[in-house]
Amino acid sequence: MQRRRFLATTAAAGAVTLAGCSTVLPAPEIVESNASGSLLGPTTVEFVVENGGAGGDVTVTLTIYGQGETVQSKHGKTVSMDAGERREVSFEVDIESEAERYSGSAKPALPF
């Protein structure tokens, strides 16, 4: 009986610990994006990132796609963000052949 109680208590404590993870890590989200110029030659791509989690380092990635789903290039930046902060992250890239589209992602930077 003691073993069951121990397992139940341990499982409940683990669930509570995991439920609070979002308050320990940044929870970044891209809320706006804009590219200046065409997707050929010197181009500036700007993302507005909003952090809904704890403060910490955030990695923002810009992916540029050529024809179809072919990844033409990938660029990343790591920035520090406070809890609740909203900030602009810009990429200055030189696109060698015309791209069809771009996308962005933001996630907590891994410490290892």
Summary of the structure (lengths in Angstrom):
residues: 112
radius of gyration: 19.8
end to end distance: 41.0
largest distance: 70.1
contacts: 305
relative contact order: 0.24
helix: 19%
strand: 53%
